[in-house]
């Protein structure tokens, strides 16, 4: 992606940049948010079960899809053999730590909170095909299977990436992962051979993951989001759903890179060019989000079919109109026009402003997918203590998972930044014979 000159650090430079611990205040704040959120959630289960379970569900859609999209972006870096992202991509790999928790949270939604979240568990779907397709047992089985398989594949992919670095650095990191790091070092081959065997494995995993990501998240979007309105269907909904997560992953990633750069004092390793590249990605996928959103709306407006237009009509009247227009302004208008120039991408205050704007907008989009479908025409906007409490639960849990991962493993891709063989991956070789592969392979 980048045409800029790249700084080639030594291994010692990279290792020094990984030494500084995460501030205690970050972990304390995450623990406090998770604890407060858990208290609010448990109280809500008894006092306002509809509100708290629906808040639990739309927060799951936001956090789980965003973390999955983050790991998918990591895999895309392997597919295109990107070099620009090597100093920063580990900050995105940490999102994988939340995925096992997300599997558990999905099971809670599908089995414990199902009657409060999914209307098809208490009502008969309007057409016979949906009666079969939205059978609770069928939905729960396929969604847990689809998300579980994807999460396992993504955790495996990140494991292979981390293992490449753990094998060449001195023992360091959180005690809870000491045994895992030791297992990673077992069978670690000579440096050049390990590079190519890992690169070959990741090439297969990343392509499989890309196919699964698009198909599985389309299915999950239909089951867990679109089906909340049993009369509505859209063939673009899956794309719109998972590309929203993709955009959220990029904007949150950009914010984290800024924080890590300052915290690690890694100004030589993470440069202005990285922010320029990240800004271009955020701008590009902001435009793509706008295209998908408008394409979906335009087709329904022209078709003027009641089973489609009611979805948008509901979201364009009180009390949901404010949320809908806020999403449009925060996700598209502000970032699209704000990030056009190079200066806005590399001047961090403006980049932060538009990244935060987009991230808040994608969060409100998940709210707008779930709540109008379940509450219909409402007297007031159902957003308050229960929604904020459940958000705190998810944010705190995500923060604890992310901090645990980043404390346990090298925070940068030491191997691919420092190995003298690092750029051999541009010309793949057979990891067994170490001979270059034909171009078509």
C-alpha positions as CSV (number, residue, x, y, z in Angstrom):
1,X,0.0,0.0,0.0
2,X,2.6,2.5,1.1
3,X,5.2,4.0,-1.3
4,X,7.1,5.6,1.6
5,X,10.6,4.7,2.7
6,X,10.5,2.1,5.5
7,X,12.6,2.2,8.6
8,X,14.4,-1.1,9.2
9,X,14.8,-1.6,13.0
10,X,17.1,-3.9,14.8
11,X,15.7,-6.7,16.9
12,X,16.8,-4.9,20.1
13,X,14.9,-1.8,19.0
14,X,11.7,-3.8,18.6
15,X,12.1,-5.7,21.8
16,X,12.7,-2.5,23.8
17,X,9.4,-1.1,22.3
18,X,7.6,-4.2,23.7
19,X,8.8,-3.9,27.3
20,X,6.7,-1.1,28.7
21,X,3.7,-2.6,30.6
22,X,0.1,-1.6,30.0
23,X,-0.8,1.1,32.6
24,X,-2.6,-0.3,35.6
25,X,-5.3,2.3,35.2
26,X,-6.3,0.7,31.9
27,X,-6.8,-2.7,33.5
28,X,-8.5,-1.3,36.6
29,X,-10.9,0.7,34.5
30,X,-11.7,-2.3,32.3
31,X,-12.3,-4.4,35.4
32,X,-14.5,-1.7,37.0
33,X,-16.5,-1.3,33.8
34,X,-17.0,-5.1,33.5
35,X,-18.0,-5.4,37.2
36,X,-20.5,-2.5,37.0
37,X,-21.9,-3.7,33.8
38,X,-22.4,-7.2,35.2
39,X,-24.2,-5.8,38.2
40,X,-26.5,-3.8,35.9
41,X,-27.1,-6.8,33.6
42,X,-28.0,-9.1,36.4
43,X,-30.3,-6.5,37.9
44,X,-31.9,-6.0,34.5
45,X,-32.6,-9.7,34.1
46,X,-35.0,-9.4,37.0
47,X,-36.2,-5.8,36.7
48,X,-36.3,-5.1,32.9
49,X,-35.5,-8.4,31.0
50,X,-36.7,-7.1,27.6
51,X,-34.4,-4.1,27.7
52,X,-31.4,-5.7,29.1
53,X,-31.4,-8.8,26.9
54,X,-32.0,-6.6,23.8
55,X,-29.1,-4.4,24.9
56,X,-27.0,-7.5,25.4
57,X,-27.8,-8.6,21.8
58,X,-27.1,-5.4,19.9
59,X,-23.8,-5.0,21.9
60,X,-22.9,-8.5,20.9
61,X,-23.5,-7.7,17.2
62,X,-21.2,-4.7,17.5
63,X,-18.3,-6.2,19.5
64,X,-18.3,-9.7,18.0
65,X,-18.5,-8.6,14.4
66,X,-15.9,-5.9,14.9
67,X,-13.4,-8.3,16.5
68,X,-14.0,-10.9,13.8
69,X,-13.5,-8.3,11.1
70,X,-10.3,-7.1,12.8
71,X,-8.8,-10.6,12.5
72,X,-10.0,-10.8,8.9
73,X,-8.1,-7.6,8.1
74,X,-5.0,-9.2,9.6
75,X,-5.5,-12.2,7.3
76,X,-5.9,-9.9,4.3
77,X,-2.4,-8.5,5.1
78,X,-1.1,-12.1,4.5
79,X,-3.1,-12.5,1.3
80,X,-1.6,-9.4,-0.2
81,X,1.8,-10.0,1.5
82,X,1.7,-6.5,2.9
83,X,4.8,-5.0,4.5
84,X,3.6,-1.6,5.6
85,X,1.6,-2.9,8.5
86,X,4.2,-5.1,10.1
87,X,4.9,-2.7,13.0
88,X,1.3,-2.2,13.9
89,X,-0.8,-5.3,12.9
90,X,-0.2,-7.0,16.3
91,X,-2.4,-4.3,17.9
92,X,-5.2,-5.7,15.7
93,X,-4.4,-9.3,16.4
94,X,-5.3,-8.8,20.0
95,X,-8.9,-8.5,19.1
96,X,-9.0,-12.3,18.7
97,X,-8.8,-12.6,22.5
98,X,-12.4,-11.6,22.8
99,X,-13.8,-14.2,20.3
100,X,-14.0,-17.1,22.7
101,X,-15.9,-14.9,25.1
102,X,-18.2,-13.9,22.2
103,X,-19.1,-17.5,21.6
104,X,-20.2,-17.9,25.2
105,X,-22.2,-14.6,25.0
106,X,-23.9,-15.8,21.8
107,X,-25.0,-19.0,23.5
108,X,-26.5,-16.9,26.3
109,X,-28.5,-14.9,23.8
110,X,-29.7,-17.9,21.9
111,X,-30.7,-20.0,24.9
112,X,-31.3,-17.8,28.0
113,X,-32.5,-14.5,26.4
114,X,-34.1,-15.9,23.3
115,X,-37.7,-15.0,24.2
116,X,-36.8,-11.4,24.9
117,X,-34.6,-11.0,21.8
118,X,-36.0,-13.1,19.0
119,X,-39.7,-12.6,18.0
120,X,-39.8,-15.9,16.1
121,X,-39.4,-17.8,19.4
122,X,-42.9,-16.6,20.6
123,X,-44.6,-15.8,17.3
124,X,-45.2,-17.7,14.1
125,X,-43.2,-16.3,11.1
126,X,-45.4,-15.0,8.3
127,X,-44.5,-17.5,5.6
128,X,-44.0,-21.3,5.7
129,X,-40.4,-21.1,4.5
130,X,-39.5,-18.8,7.5
131,X,-41.3,-21.2,9.9
132,X,-38.7,-23.8,9.0
133,X,-35.7,-21.5,8.6
134,X,-36.4,-19.7,11.9
135,X,-37.0,-22.7,14.0
136,X,-35.2,-22.0,17.2
137,X,-33.2,-25.2,17.3
138,X,-32.1,-24.8,13.7
139,X,-31.1,-21.2,14.2
140,X,-29.2,-21.9,17.4
141,X,-27.4,-24.9,16.0
142,X,-26.3,-23.2,12.8
143,X,-25.3,-19.9,14.3
144,X,-23.2,-21.4,17.1
145,X,-21.6,-23.7,14.6
146,X,-20.9,-20.9,12.1
147,X,-19.6,-18.4,14.6
148,X,-17.7,-21.1,16.6
149,X,-15.9,-22.4,13.5
150,X,-15.0,-18.9,12.3
151,X,-13.8,-17.9,15.8
152,X,-11.7,-21.0,16.1
153,X,-10.1,-20.5,12.7
154,X,-9.3,-16.8,13.5
155,X,-7.8,-17.7,16.9
156,X,-5.7,-20.4,15.2
157,X,-4.5,-17.9,12.6
158,X,-3.4,-15.4,15.3
159,X,-1.8,-18.2,17.2
160,X,0.4,-19.0,14.1
161,X,1.3,-15.3,13.8
162,X,2.2,-15.0,17.5
163,X,4.2,-18.2,17.5
164,X,6.5,-16.9,14.8
165,X,7.6,-14.2,17.2
166,X,7.5,-16.1,20.5
167,X,10.0,-18.6,19.1
168,X,12.8,-16.0,18.5
169,X,12.4,-13.7,21.6
170,X,13.6,-14.4,25.2
171,X,11.0,-15.6,27.6
172,X,8.8,-12.7,28.7
173,X,5.2,-11.8,29.2
174,X,2.3,-12.6,31.6
175,X,2.6,-15.7,33.7
176,X,-0.8,-17.0,32.7
177,X,0.6,-17.7,29.2
178,X,3.9,-19.2,30.2
179,X,2.8,-22.7,29.4
180,X,1.3,-21.6,26.1
181,X,4.5,-19.8,25.1
182,X,6.4,-23.0,25.9
183,X,4.1,-25.0,23.7
184,X,4.6,-22.5,20.9
185,X,8.4,-23.0,21.1
186,X,8.1,-26.8,20.8
187,X,9.0,-27.9,17.3
188,X,10.1,-24.5,16.3
189,X,12.3,-24.9,13.2
190,X,15.4,-23.1,11.9
191,X,14.5,-19.4,11.3
192,X,14.2,-19.4,7.6
193,X,12.3,-22.7,7.4
194,X,9.9,-21.6,10.1
195,X,9.2,-18.4,8.3
196,X,8.2,-20.2,5.1
197,X,6.3,-23.0,6.8
198,X,4.3,-20.4,8.7
199,X,3.8,-18.3,5.7
200,X,2.5,-21.3,3.7
201,X,0.1,-22.3,6.4
202,X,-1.2,-18.8,6.8
203,X,-1.8,-18.5,3.1
204,X,-4.2,-21.4,3.2
205,X,-5.9,-20.3,6.5
206,X,-6.4,-16.7,5.3
207,X,-8.1,-17.7,2.0
208,X,-10.4,-20.1,3.8
209,X,-11.1,-17.4,6.4
210,X,-12.0,-14.9,3.8
211,X,-14.6,-17.2,2.2
212,X,-16.0,-18.1,5.6
213,X,-16.1,-14.5,6.8
214,X,-18.3,-13.3,4.0
215,X,-20.6,-16.3,4.0
216,X,-20.9,-16.9,7.7
217,X,-21.4,-13.3,8.7
218,X,-24.1,-12.9,6.0
219,X,-25.9,-15.8,7.5
220,X,-25.4,-14.5,11.0
221,X,-26.6,-11.1,9.9
222,X,-29.8,-12.6,8.5
223,X,-30.5,-14.7,11.6
224,X,-29.5,-12.4,14.4
225,X,-30.3,-9.0,13.0
226,X,-32.5,-9.0,9.9
227,X,-34.9,-11.7,11.2
228,X,-35.8,-9.5,14.2
229,X,-38.3,-8.0,11.7
230,X,-39.9,-11.1,10.3
231,X,-41.5,-9.3,7.4
232,X,-38.3,-7.8,6.1
233,X,-35.7,-9.2,3.8
234,X,-32.8,-7.7,1.8
235,X,-30.1,-9.5,-0.2
236,X,-27.7,-6.6,0.5
237,X,-28.1,-6.8,4.3
238,X,-25.3,-9.3,4.9
239,X,-22.8,-7.1,3.0
240,X,-23.9,-4.0,4.7
241,X,-23.6,-5.7,8.1
242,X,-20.2,-7.1,7.9
243,X,-18.7,-4.2,6.0
244,X,-19.9,-2.0,8.8
245,X,-17.9,-4.2,11.2
246,X,-14.9,-3.9,8.9
247,X,-15.1,-0.1,9.0
248,X,-15.4,-0.2,12.8
249,X,-12.4,-2.4,13.0
250,X,-10.3,0.0,10.9
251,X,-11.3,3.1,12.9
252,X,-10.8,1.5,16.3
253,X,-7.5,0.1,15.1
254,X,-6.4,3.5,14.0
255,X,-7.2,4.9,17.5
256,X,-5.3,2.0,19.2
257,X,-2.2,2.6,17.0
258,X,-2.1,6.2,18.1
259,X,-2.3,5.2,21.7
260,X,0.3,2.4,21.5
261,X,2.7,4.7,19.6
262,X,2.6,7.2,22.4
263,X,2.6,4.7,25.2
264,X,5.6,2.7,23.8
265,X,7.4,5.8,22.7
266,X,7.7,4.0,19.4
267,X,7.9,7.1,17.1
268,X,10.7,5.5,15.0
269,X,8.7,2.3,14.4
270,X,5.2,3.8,14.0
271,X,5.5,6.8,11.7
272,X,3.3,9.4,10.1
273,X,3.1,7.2,7.0
274,X,1.3,4.5,9.0
275,X,-1.4,7.0,9.9
276,X,-1.6,8.2,6.3
277,X,-2.1,4.6,5.2
278,X,-4.7,3.9,7.9
279,X,-6.5,7.2,7.0
280,X,-6.7,6.1,3.4
281,X,-8.2,2.8,4.4
282,X,-10.8,4.5,6.7
283,X,-11.7,6.9,3.9
284,X,-12.0,4.2,1.3
285,X,-14.3,2.0,3.4
286,X,-16.3,5.0,4.5
287,X,-17.1,5.6,0.8
288,X,-17.9,1.9,0.4
289,X,-20.2,1.9,3.4
290,X,-22.0,4.9,1.9
291,X,-22.3,3.0,-1.4
292,X,-23.8,-0.1,0.2
293,X,-26.2,1.9,2.4
294,X,-27.5,4.1,-0.5
295,X,-27.7,1.1,-2.9
296,X,-29.9,-0.8,-0.4
297,X,-32.1,2.2,0.3
298,X,-32.4,3.2,-3.4
299,X,-33.5,-0.2,-4.6
300,X,-36.2,-0.4,-1.9
301,X,-37.4,3.2,-2.6
302,X,-37.7,2.5,-6.3
303,X,-39.4,-0.9,-5.7
304,X,-41.8,0.6,-3.3
305,X,-42.8,-2.8,-1.9
306,X,-44.4,-2.7,1.5
307,X,-42.5,-5.7,2.9
308,X,-39.3,-3.7,2.3
309,X,-40.1,0.0,2.7
310,X,-41.6,-0.4,6.1
311,X,-38.1,-1.2,7.4
312,X,-36.9,2.3,6.4
313,X,-40.1,4.1,7.1
314,X,-40.0,3.0,10.7
315,X,-36.5,4.3,11.1
316,X,-37.4,7.6,9.6
317,X,-40.1,8.5,12.0
318,X,-40.0,9.3,15.8
319,X,-38.4,8.2,18.0
320,X,-35.9,6.5,15.7
321,X,-35.3,9.3,13.1
322,X,-32.6,10.9,15.2
323,X,-30.6,7.6,15.4
324,X,-30.9,7.0,11.7
325,X,-29.7,10.5,10.7
326,X,-27.0,10.4,13.4
327,X,-25.6,7.2,11.8
328,X,-25.6,8.7,8.4
329,X,-23.8,11.8,9.6
330,X,-21.3,10.1,11.9
331,X,-20.4,7.1,9.7
332,X,-20.5,8.8,6.3
333,X,-20.8,12.5,6.0
334,X,-18.2,13.6,8.6
335,X,-15.5,11.0,7.9
336,X,-15.9,11.1,4.1
337,X,-15.5,14.9,3.8
338,X,-13.2,15.2,6.8
339,X,-10.7,12.6,5.7
340,X,-10.4,13.7,2.0
341,X,-7.1,15.5,2.5
342,X,-3.8,14.1,3.5
343,X,-3.4,16.7,6.2
344,X,-6.5,15.4,8.0
345,X,-5.2,11.9,8.0
346,X,-1.7,12.6,9.4
347,X,-2.8,15.4,11.8
348,X,-3.9,13.2,14.7
349,X,-6.5,15.5,16.3
350,X,-8.6,15.5,13.1
351,X,-8.0,11.8,12.5
352,X,-9.1,11.0,16.1
353,X,-12.2,13.1,15.6
354,X,-13.4,11.4,12.5
355,X,-12.4,7.9,13.7
356,X,-14.4,8.4,16.9
357,X,-17.2,9.8,14.9
358,X,-17.3,6.7,12.7
359,X,-17.0,4.3,15.6
360,X,-19.9,5.9,17.5
361,X,-21.9,5.8,14.3
362,X,-21.3,2.1,13.7
363,X,-22.3,1.4,17.3
364,X,-25.6,3.4,16.8
365,X,-26.2,1.5,13.6
366,X,-26.3,-1.8,15.6
367,X,-28.8,-0.2,18.0
368,X,-30.8,1.0,15.0
369,X,-30.8,-2.5,13.5
370,X,-32.2,-4.1,16.7
371,X,-34.4,-1.8,18.7
372,X,-36.8,-0.4,16.0
373,X,-37.5,-3.9,14.8
374,X,-38.4,-5.1,18.3
375,X,-40.2,-2.0,19.7
376,X,-41.9,-0.7,16.5
377,X,-43.6,2.7,16.8
378,X,-42.6,3.8,20.4
379,X,-43.5,6.7,22.5
380,X,-39.9,7.4,23.4
381,X,-36.4,6.3,22.7
382,X,-35.5,3.3,24.8
383,X,-31.9,4.2,25.7
384,X,-30.7,4.6,29.2
385,X,-29.3,2.8,32.2
386,X,-29.7,-0.7,30.9
387,X,-28.1,0.0,27.5
388,X,-25.2,1.9,29.1
389,X,-24.7,-0.8,31.7
390,X,-24.5,-3.6,29.2
391,X,-22.2,-1.5,27.0
392,X,-19.9,-1.1,30.1
393,X,-20.0,-4.9,30.5
394,X,-18.9,-5.5,26.9
395,X,-16.3,-2.8,26.8
396,X,-14.8,-3.8,30.1
397,X,-14.7,-7.5,29.1
398,X,-13.1,-6.6,25.8
399,X,-10.5,-4.4,27.5
400,X,-9.6,-7.2,29.9
401,X,-9.2,-9.8,27.1
402,X,-7.2,-7.4,24.9
403,X,-4.9,-6.4,27.8
404,X,-4.3,-10.0,28.7
405,X,-3.3,-10.8,25.2
406,X,-1.0,-7.8,24.8
407,X,0.7,-8.5,28.1
408,X,1.3,-12.2,27.2
409,X,2.9,-11.9,23.7
410,X,5.2,-9.6,21.8
411,X,3.4,-6.5,20.8
412,X,5.0,-6.2,17.4
413,X,5.9,-8.6,14.7
414,X,9.5,-9.0,15.7
415,X,10.3,-11.7,13.2
416,X,8.9,-10.0,10.1
417,X,10.4,-6.7,11.1
418,X,13.9,-7.9,11.9
419,X,14.7,-11.3,10.2
420,X,17.1,-11.1,7.3
421,X,14.7,-13.5,5.5
422,X,11.6,-11.4,6.1
423,X,11.2,-10.3,2.5
424,X,11.6,-13.8,1.0
425,X,7.8,-14.2,1.6
426,X,7.3,-12.0,-1.4
427,X,8.6,-15.0,-3.5
428,X,7.1,-18.1,-1.8
429,X,9.1,-21.2,-1.5
430,X,8.3,-24.8,-0.7
431,X,8.9,-25.0,3.1
432,X,10.1,-28.6,2.7
433,X,12.7,-28.2,-0.1
434,X,13.2,-24.4,0.3
435,X,13.0,-24.1,-3.5
436,X,11.0,-21.3,-5.1
437,X,7.5,-22.2,-6.1
438,X,6.3,-21.7,-9.7
439,X,4.5,-18.4,-10.3
440,X,1.1,-20.0,-10.7
441,X,1.3,-21.6,-7.2
